[in-house]
Amino acid sequence: MRDPETANGGTPRSFPEAANALGAEPSAYLRQHAGNPVHWRPFGDEAFAFAAARDVPVFLSIGYAACHWCHVMAHESFEDQATADFLNANFVAVKVDREERPDVDAVFMAATQAITGEGGWPMSVFLLPDGRAFHAGTYFPPRPLPGRPSFRQVLEAVVDAWQERRDALVRNADTLARGLAASQPGSAVRLDRPPEPIGAALLSEAVESLAASEDPSHGGFGTAPKFPPSPVLEFLIRHAAVPPYAAPSDAAGSGTADAAREMAGRALAAMSRSALFDQLDGGFARYSVTRDWSVPHFEKMLYDNAQLLRLYVHWVRLGGAAGYPAAEAADVAGRTADWLLASLGLTATADAGVLPDALASSLDADTVVDGVHAEGASYLWTPAELAGLLGPGDGAAVARLMNVNARGTVTAGESPLHPAREFSAEDAVLWQRVRPALLAARSRRPQPARDDKVVAGWNGLAVAALAEAGAVLERPALVAAAEQIAAYLERVHWSAGAGGTPGSLVRVSHDGAARGIGGLLEDYAFCAEGLLALHSVTGRTRWYRLAEDILAAACGRFVAEGALQDTAGESEQVFNAQGRRAALDPFDNAAPSGAAAFAGALLSHSALSGSSEHRALAGKILGLLPPLAVRAPRAAGWLLATAQAALAGPVEAAVTGPDTPERAALHRELLLSPSPGLVIAVQDATKPDATPAVPLLLGRGPAPDGSPQVFLCRGMVCELPVGSADAVRERLATMVG
């Protein structure tokens, strides 16, 4: 058996006492359970009040729409009438979509890990009616397995303890809540204390620590299951961009730029040349069950693919390496961008060629075939299928090239397409010839379901990735798509403040309407980051001002009592579960931590605006890094990447002068620079006569002859301007160290 994959709050509502209440929920995951005989309720005050009134515990089940083992447990237990009857009689059952409510997921994941030493989805947690956890686990089978009780055994044991030893349960819940409160590192981000300085040696030591856990044979880190280490790879690429970064006298830093480049290149090459990357249609699966990336866990997530798209674009900017050339990475990036827009794009009209308004959250790991959930069924092949489709010669050649053998890697006879070797010129010709036929055949199979909810933060990640991909790959349609998505976020998810009050961001929308909880710190941070990246590419004032407004709102919402927190207290039950203390998680998970992303966005904005307050707050958040950099660098990749940008300056570039091809050439040279954290301000071509909105542009104009030029600055102190792309390139090379 594989490891299991490692919603709603606000106004109380009244539900019938004996009914499943998920049918009207917008979440695709919750609606997947609307037909269960379990009397599920969405997370919220009503459900917990009902448990208190009935004097029964809450059974909290957390998962997400694309989760294979969530489907398995649903079929085995939640669709079983006898199990449902027992649950309904003795518990109030609550379902949570972890993607809608990551605040709920995070605190109860911490509780599950504290209780069991492991975590994953589906997550099964037992709570007091005030929200404090007293028992937890992940997937429970319908019948006992070695080392794992059946779900019914667990339910019966909890009921027995609730009825016979409740005082002990309450004491355990109280102890756990106090322990979770004590473990929160949020108090480390104090606004009234100077941050600990971060130097070159610390980041070099982090590279060396990462090298010790790298899998040099297969790329990436650790063994199996193996996940794309996206935030860590961003740090390594930034570190590799600054060869003179460590002074010769710094022995700890000697050679780490080359080591960083090699580690990043091995991971990027291994992932894109494996079954993790969809060799037919583009896009990456969530993770690999195997160390060599040969058996993916088949769900495809927006947050993964947005990050990976940006990484492959940044590898192109870096210039690649002998073992993984930039041209190959550019192809992977282009195909990933195409997959994002084609497969996750949500449009207001079905007309061909319309850019998506926003991006959906995921494609399911499972495909429903004849009414049965089958993991990865859309993506699997047998040698006979390949021969029947392509003919005996090409079929056998493709089977050898893609490791499709008589003995399957996922089922007894079926395997995903996993390249057996780096393609030769002959292999590439063969693959280009057969790929259209394979893709067409696969498109006729049943397809995985899509979770159409729009998550603000993940779309913010996509805005940054698509904007930079469009600029670097010279594909204006990708930049246009980024602008379309940014406009959707502004129109649907953002409410502008009035009368001096800050605006607010809603985390999730469905069918073009926002609903549910307010955005979390990660939503504000990812959206601001994406908008600042989009501004750097387009020069449009609109995106800079919106990013500025979002950051101002985030400062007001998540900075409280001299500390930073991930949420603004959307749920009393979550507050109780973590010992009535606001939480801040500095660790990256599938996406960068909200705190690290917030620091990065603040740093970029301060470089454009000159805001000393934002620069100082970013520095205080980076104060979380020193104890993590060497001890746990794999969990602190985005903090490391942001620290790398801060140490580089970051460099500020102001492009001035008329909107001409010469200015476009200067702008493009900057967009192709791998300088860590480089920020770019360009006079808005749509408002050529307006006073610049970006302070970095104020007081800076064209050359005396009226031609465009670039001011390169650090800390708002600029060098003499330069007027050619070659000069820009040369000056940047001396400023990144």
Helices and strands as residue ranges (DSSP letters): H 28-32, E 41-42, H 45-54, E 58-63, H 68-73, I 74-78, H 81-90, E 92-97, H 102-116, E 123-127, E 133-137, H 151-164, H 166-183, G 186-188, H 200-213, H 230-240, G 251-253, H 256-272, E 287-288, E 296-297, E 300-301, H 302-318, H 326-344, E 345-346, E 358-359, E 362-363, E 366-369, E 372-375, G 377-379, H 383-390, H 392-401, H 425-443, E 450-451, E 454-455, H 456-472, H 476-488, I 489-493, E 494-495, E 504-505, E 508-510, E 513-514, H 521-538, H 541-558, E 559-560, E 563-564, H 572-577, H 594-609, H 612-622, H 626-629, G 633-635, H 637-648, E 651-656, H 661-671, E 679-682, G 695-697, E 709-714, E 717-718, H 725-735
